[in-house]
Amino acid sequence: MDVRFPNPVHTYTIMAWESWNSSHVDRKLLKLVCSAFWLAALLLAARNLDLTVPYLPLAIAGGLVFYLRIWPPVPEFVIWVLLSAALGTIVRFPLDHNWINTACGVLALFGLSAFMMLGLRWLWSAGSERKKAYAMLAPAAAMVFFVLSAQHLLSLANVLYPKTLDLYLYLFDGSFGFQPSFLMGRAMAASAILRIACLLTYVSLPFIMALVYALHMPKGAEKPSWDMVTLFMLAGLGGWALYNVVPATGPIYILATDFPWRALPYTLLHKLFLQAIPVSPDVPRNAIPSLHMAWVLLLSWNAKGLSRVLRIFIAVYLALTVVSTLGTGEHYFVDLVAAIPFALSVQAVVSPNTIATVSRRALVGASGLVMTLGWLLLVRFGGKAMLLSPVLPWGLVVLTGILVWKIKSWFESSADSRVPQPPREQLDLEVLS
């Protein structure tokens, strides 16, 4: 390259080595170092991943859905498959022969390799491709953080409450004229198909949350959306706070082999002495309100704009959640009822893709919270009064359902309450394959 200065007599030639900018090499070196750290961190996570509890592995597996939303090219897809297989030599699978935990571990392998590819895409891409990678990587990582923090947060109640109020919940459920959880438990015991479907439903919630979250984001999005994970986190924090009002576990933990076969007859419930009872500190105090029910309700309410296939799937998933939470003995029926207005209060505060005034949000949120607290206080102080007639508790259930429906409809009724959304692609069946 020749550069001529004003003096025509003097000509200076800049050599190639003098014009070479070392910043390009520095950036590549930095990317290589970051890539090495990213791969090492994920390999360490894979080695120490606990597969005895399926929730965190399935949250990690949710990264797979986010990764597939960017439609990677075939060569990159092949690398992802090979990485997944290689991780199988690192992950320590449990030896308990539990096929559900093993299946969750296999899905976690695909999720971990998806995180690897998303991270490398973000590091080495440029422009819009880098933004697209970050738009999927950040929410996927947020979901893993959410599940991990929720597990540790919920375990704090185990230390705070060595004794639980399960007898209060047991009596209140009995006031309906029968024990709904016992009925669902016997139904699951009688049908292997129903039992497997319910067990898969109960443990798969983190993956389904990630699935809906990922499909809720438009293809080609260049900015991450935080609405859905905010919805999940707020429900988790609110549920943890409410667990302190009526700390309890579930019928399976206080009745052991009696569940679901032998329940106290309705005529003898009035003789039940209500008191706090000791329960193993290893059992979470996360009965009422049921976060399982609340989270699935929120998924259902925020499935607008998604394909009909996915909406039908979520409706079936909601029904199976009701059966599974009761039939496994993890929850009482009143836990699920209290979760309905609780979900309404969370929806009012966050309400993704919805424009609403602060006063409208506050009113709906407060209404849902008041109804939730009303159920918790009724369980704690009014259970014996419900034994006057099953009509009383059932009437309150119906009233709660109608109020939640009416209030939610009013909240969404204003013509400008919905944010105009760009056309969203229908669910591609390839994503689920």
FINUKE-554574 format. One line per field, with one value per residue (C-alpha): residue number from 1; residue in three letters; x, y, z. Coordinates in steps of 0.5 Angstrom, whole numbers, always signed. Layout:
N
i NUM_...
aa Ala_...
xx X_...
yy Y_...
zz Z_...
//
This chain:
433
i 1_2_3_4_5_6_7_8_9_10_11_12_13_14_15_16_17_18_19_20_21_22_23_24_25_26_27_28_29_30_31_32_33_34_35_36_37_38_39_40_41_42_43_44_45_46_47_48_49_50_51_52_53_54_55_56_57_58_59_60_61_62_63_64_65_66_67_68_69_70_71_72_73_74_75_76_77_78_79_80_81_82_83_84_85_86_87_88_89_90_91_92_93_94_95_96_97_98_99_100_101_102_103_104_105_106_107_108_109_110_111_112_113_114_115_116_117_118_119_120_121_122_123_124_125_126_127_128_129_130_131_132_133_134_135_136_137_138_139_140_141_142_143_144_145_146_147_148_149_150_151_152_153_154_155_156_157_158_159_160_161_162_163_164_165_166_167_168_169_170_171_172_173_174_175_176_177_178_179_180_181_182_183_184_185_186_187_188_189_190_191_192_193_194_195_196_197_198_199_200_201_202_203_204_205_206_207_208_209_210_211_212_213_214_215_216_217_218_219_220_221_222_223_224_225_226_227_228_229_230_231_232_233_234_235_236_237_238_239_240_241_242_243_244_245_246_247_248_249_250_251_252_253_254_255_256_257_258_259_260_261_262_263_264_265_266_267_268_269_270_271_272_273_274_275_276_277_278_279_280_281_282_283_284_285_286_287_288_289_290_291_292_293_294_295_296_297_298_299_300_301_302_303_304_305_306_307_308_309_310_311_312_313_314_315_316_317_318_319_320_321_322_323_324_325_326_327_328_329_330_331_332_333_334_335_336_337_338_339_340_341_342_343_344_345_346_347_348_349_350_351_352_353_354_355_356_357_358_359_360_361_362_363_364_365_366_367_368_369_370_371_372_373_374_375_376_377_378_379_380_381_382_383_384_385_386_387_388_389_390_391_392_393_394_395_396_397_398_399_400_401_402_403_404_405_406_407_408_409_410_411_412_413_414_415_416_417_418_419_420_421_422_423_424_425_426_427_428_429_430_431_432_433
aa Met_Asp_Val_Arg_Phe_Pro_Asn_Pro_Val_His_Thr_Tyr_Thr_Ile_Met_Ala_Trp_Glu_Ser_Trp_Asn_Ser_Ser_His_Val_Asp_Arg_Lys_Leu_Leu_Lys_Leu_Val_Cys_Ser_Ala_Phe_Trp_Leu_Ala_Ala_Leu_Leu_Leu_Ala_Ala_Arg_Asn_Leu_Asp_Leu_Thr_Val_Pro_Tyr_Leu_Pro_Leu_Ala_Ile_Ala_Gly_Gly_Leu_Val_Phe_Tyr_Leu_Arg_Ile_Trp_Pro_Pro_Val_Pro_Glu_Phe_Val_Ile_Trp_Val_Leu_Leu_Ser_Ala_Ala_Leu_Gly_Thr_Ile_Val_Arg_Phe_Pro_Leu_Asp_His_Asn_Trp_Ile_Asn_Thr_Ala_Cys_Gly_Val_Leu_Ala_Leu_Phe_Gly_Leu_Ser_Ala_Phe_Met_Met_Leu_Gly_Leu_Arg_Trp_Leu_Trp_Ser_Ala_Gly_Ser_Glu_Arg_Lys_Lys_Ala_Tyr_Ala_Met_Leu_Ala_Pro_Ala_Ala_Ala_Met_Val_Phe_Phe_Val_Leu_Ser_Ala_Gln_His_Leu_Leu_Ser_Leu_Ala_Asn_Val_Leu_Tyr_Pro_Lys_Thr_Leu_Asp_Leu_Tyr_Leu_Tyr_Leu_Phe_Asp_Gly_Ser_Phe_Gly_Phe_Gln_Pro_Ser_Phe_Leu_Met_Gly_Arg_Ala_Met_Ala_Ala_Ser_Ala_Ile_Leu_Arg_Ile_Ala_Cys_Leu_Leu_Thr_Tyr_Val_Ser_Leu_Pro_Phe_Ile_Met_Ala_Leu_Val_Tyr_Ala_Leu_His_Met_Pro_Lys_Gly_Ala_Glu_Lys_Pro_Ser_Trp_Asp_Met_Val_Thr_Leu_Phe_Met_Leu_Ala_Gly_Leu_Gly_Gly_Trp_Ala_Leu_Tyr_Asn_Val_Val_Pro_Ala_Thr_Gly_Pro_Ile_Tyr_Ile_Leu_Ala_Thr_Asp_Phe_Pro_Trp_Arg_Ala_Leu_Pro_Tyr_Thr_Leu_Leu_His_Lys_Leu_Phe_Leu_Gln_Ala_Ile_Pro_Val_Ser_Pro_Asp_Val_Pro_Arg_Asn_Ala_Ile_Pro_Ser_Leu_His_Met_Ala_Trp_Val_Leu_Leu_Leu_Ser_Trp_Asn_Ala_Lys_Gly_Leu_Ser_Arg_Val_Leu_Arg_Ile_Phe_Ile_Ala_Val_Tyr_Leu_Ala_Leu_Thr_Val_Val_Ser_Thr_Leu_Gly_Thr_Gly_Glu_His_Tyr_Phe_Val_Asp_Leu_Val_Ala_Ala_Ile_Pro_Phe_Ala_Leu_Ser_Val_Gln_Ala_Val_Val_Ser_Pro_Asn_Thr_Ile_Ala_Thr_Val_Ser_Arg_Arg_Ala_Leu_Val_Gly_Ala_Ser_Gly_Leu_Val_Met_Thr_Leu_Gly_Trp_Leu_Leu_Leu_Val_Arg_Phe_Gly_Gly_Lys_Ala_Met_Leu_Leu_Ser_Pro_Val_Leu_Pro_Trp_Gly_Leu_Val_Val_Leu_Thr_Gly_Ile_Leu_Val_Trp_Lys_Ile_Lys_Ser_Trp_Phe_Glu_Ser_Ser_Ala_Asp_Ser_Arg_Val_Pro_Gln_Pro_Pro_Arg_Glu_Gln_Leu_Asp_Leu_Glu_Val_Leu_Ser
xx +0_+3_+1_+4_+5_+4_+11_+12_+19_+18_+14_+13_+11_+7_+9_+4_+7_+6_-1_-3_-8_-7_-14_-17_-12_-14_-21_-20_-16_-21_-26_-22_-21_-28_-30_-25_-28_-35_-34_-30_-36_-41_-37_-36_-44_-45_-40_-44_-51_-55_-60_-64_-69_-71_-73_-66_-64_-71_-70_-63_-66_-71_-65_-66_-72_-69_-63_-68_-72_-66_-66_-59_-56_-55_-47_-48_-54_-49_-44_-50_-52_-44_-43_-49_-47_-40_-43_-46_-39_-39_-45_-46_-53_-56_-56_-63_-66_-71_-73_-76_-70_-65_-70_-69_-62_-61_-66_-61_-55_-58_-60_-53_-50_-55_-53_-46_-48_-52_-46_-41_-46_-46_-39_-37_-43_-44_-49_-56_-54_-51_-57_-61_-57_-57_-64_-65_-59_-61_-68_-66_-61_-66_-70_-65_-63_-70_-71_-65_-66_-73_-71_-66_-71_-77_-72_-71_-78_-76_-72_-77_-82_-80_-88_-93_-101_-102_-108_-112_-111_-113_-119_-121_-121_-125_-131_-132_-135_-129_-122_-121_-113_-115_-120_-114_-109_-114_-115_-108_-106_-112_-109_-102_-103_-106_-100_-95_-98_-99_-92_-89_-94_-92_-84_-84_-86_-80_-79_-86_-85_-79_-82_-88_-83_-79_-85_-88_-82_-82_-77_-71_-72_-66_-68_-70_-76_-77_-84_-85_-79_-82_-89_-86_-81_-86_-91_-85_-83_-91_-92_-86_-88_-95_-93_-91_-99_-100_-94_-96_-93_-98_-102_-97_-92_-97_-100_-95_-98_-105_-105_-109_-113_-115_-118_-122_-129_-133_-137_-131_-127_-130_-127_-120_-116_-112_-105_-98_-95_-87_-86_-79_-74_-73_-80_-81_-87_-90_-97_-102_-102_-100_-95_-95_-103_-101_-95_-100_-105_-101_-98_-105_-107_-101_-102_-106_-102_-99_-102_-108_-104_-100_-106_-110_-104_-103_-111_-110_-103_-107_-112_-107_-104_-110_-110_-102_-102_-107_-106_-99_-101_-96_-102_-109_-115_-116_-108_-111_-117_-112_-108_-113_-114_-106_-105_-110_-106_-99_-102_-105_-98_-94_-99_-95_-97_-102_-103_-107_-107_-103_-110_-113_-107_-107_-114_-114_-108_-111_-117_-113_-109_-115_-118_-112_-111_-118_-117_-111_-114_-121_-116_-113_-119_-125_-124_-129_-134_-134_-136_-143_-145_-141_-145_-141_-134_-136_-140_-134_-130_-135_-136_-128_-128_-134_-130_-124_-127_-131_-125_-120_-125_-126_-118_-118_-124_-122_-121_-114_-111_-108_-101_-101_-97_-93_-96_-93_-92_-96_-93_-88_-89_-81_-80_-83_-79
yy +0_+7_+13_+19_+25_+33_+33_+30_+29_+24_+17_+12_+5_+2_-5_-11_-13_-5_-5_-12_-10_-15_-14_-19_-25_-22_-23_-30_-32_-29_-33_-40_-39_-37_-43_-48_-45_-46_-53_-55_-52_-56_-62_-61_-60_-67_-71_-68_-68_-72_-76_-79_-73_-72_-65_-61_-66_-65_-57_-58_-62_-56_-53_-58_-55_-48_-50_-53_-47_-44_-49_-51_-53_-61_-61_-57_-62_-68_-65_-64_-71_-74_-69_-72_-79_-77_-74_-81_-83_-78_-77_-82_-86_-88_-96_-96_-99_-93_-92_-85_-83_-86_-83_-76_-77_-79_-73_-69_-71_-68_-62_-61_-61_-56_-52_-53_-51_-45_-42_-44_-41_-34_-34_-35_-32_-25_-20_-23_-30_-28_-25_-31_-35_-31_-30_-38_-39_-34_-36_-44_-42_-38_-44_-49_-43_-43_-50_-51_-45_-47_-54_-51_-45_-51_-55_-49_-50_-57_-54_-49_-54_-61_-62_-61_-59_-65_-67_-61_-62_-69_-67_-62_-67_-72_-66_-67_-74_-78_-77_-75_-77_-84_-84_-82_-87_-93_-91_-91_-97_-100_-98_-99_-94_-89_-90_-89_-83_-80_-81_-78_-72_-71_-71_-68_-61_-57_-60_-58_-51_-50_-53_-48_-42_-44_-44_-38_-34_-33_-36_-32_-28_-23_-21_-26_-26_-26_-26_-33_-35_-29_-32_-38_-35_-31_-37_-40_-35_-34_-41_-41_-36_-39_-45_-42_-41_-48_-52_-59_-65_-70_-76_-81_-78_-79_-85_-90_-96_-94_-90_-90_-96_-94_-88_-85_-86_-79_-81_-81_-75_-71_-75_-73_-69_-64_-63_-62_-68_-70_-71_-73_-67_-70_-69_-62_-58_-56_-58_-52_-49_-54_-50_-56_-54_-47_-47_-52_-47_-41_-45_-46_-39_-37_-42_-37_-36_-43_-48_-52_-59_-56_-53_-59_-63_-58_-59_-66_-65_-60_-66_-71_-66_-66_-74_-75_-70_-73_-80_-80_-78_-72_-67_-66_-64_-57_-56_-56_-51_-46_-46_-43_-36_-36_-37_-32_-27_-29_-28_-21_-19_-21_-23_-24_-20_-16_-9_-7_-1_-2_-1_-7_-11_-9_-11_-18_-20_-18_-21_-28_-27_-26_-32_-36_-34_-35_-42_-43_-40_-44_-50_-48_-46_-48_-55_-58_-53_-56_-63_-60_-62_-64_-59_-53_-55_-57_-50_-46_-50_-48_-41_-40_-43_-38_-32_-34_-34_-28_-24_-27_-25_-18_-17_-19_-16_-9_-8_-6_-11_-15_-13_-14_-20_-21_-27_-33_-40_-46_-51_-55_-62_-63_-59_-65_-71
zz +0_-2_+2_-1_+3_+1_-1_-7_-7_-1_-2_+4_+3_+9_+10_+11_+18_+20_+18_+21_+27_+32_+35_+31_+33_+41_+39_+37_+42_+47_+44_+44_+52_+53_+49_+53_+59_+57_+55_+61_+66_+62_+62_+70_+70_+67_+71_+77_+75_+80_+76_+82_+82_+75_+75_+74_+69_+65_+66_+63_+57_+56_+53_+47_+45_+45_+41_+36_+35_+31_+26_+26_+19_+18_+20_+26_+28_+27_+31_+37_+36_+37_+43_+46_+45_+48_+54_+56_+58_+63_+66_+72_+71_+78_+79_+82_+75_+75_+68_+69_+72_+66_+61_+64_+64_+57_+55_+60_+55_+49_+53_+55_+48_+46_+51_+49_+41_+43_+47_+42_+37_+41_+42_+34_+31_+29_+28_+28_+28_+35_+37_+35_+39_+45_+45_+46_+50_+56_+57_+57_+62_+66_+66_+69_+74_+76_+77_+81_+86_+87_+89_+94_+96_+98_+102_+107_+110_+112_+117_+119_+120_+123_+125_+119_+119_+115_+119_+118_+110_+111_+115_+110_+104_+108_+109_+101_+103_+101_+100_+93_+93_+95_+90_+84_+88_+87_+80_+78_+82_+77_+71_+69_+63_+67_+72_+67_+64_+71_+73_+67_+67_+75_+73_+66_+68_+68_+61_+59_+62_+57_+51_+52_+53_+47_+43_+45_+42_+35_+30_+29_+35_+36_+44_+49_+52_+60_+61_+62_+67_+71_+71_+73_+78_+81_+82_+86_+91_+92_+93_+98_+102_+103_+105_+111_+113_+113_+112_+110_+105_+103_+105_+102_+107_+114_+112_+109_+107_+108_+102_+98_+101_+108_+109_+115_+114_+114_+120_+124_+122_+127_+132_+129_+134_+130_+132_+128_+127_+126_+119_+116_+115_+108_+105_+102_+106_+99_+99_+99_+95_+89_+85_+80_+79_+79_+74_+69_+70_+68_+62_+60_+60_+56_+51_+46_+40_+40_+35_+36_+37_+43_+46_+46_+49_+55_+56_+57_+61_+66_+67_+68_+73_+77_+77_+78_+84_+88_+86_+87_+94_+94_+95_+98_+93_+97_+95_+88_+89_+93_+87_+82_+85_+87_+79_+78_+82_+79_+72_+74_+76_+70_+65_+59_+52_+56_+57_+63_+68_+75_+78_+74_+76_+83_+84_+80_+84_+91_+89_+87_+93_+98_+96_+96_+104_+105_+103_+107_+113_+112_+112_+118_+123_+119_+118_+123_+121_+114_+117_+117_+110_+104_+100_+104_+101_+95_+94_+96_+90_+85_+88_+87_+80_+78_+81_+78_+71_+72_+75_+69_+64_+66_+67_+59_+57_+55_+48_+48_+54_+49_+46_+38_+37_+30_+26_+30_+26_+28_+32_+27_+28_+27_+33_+37_+33
//
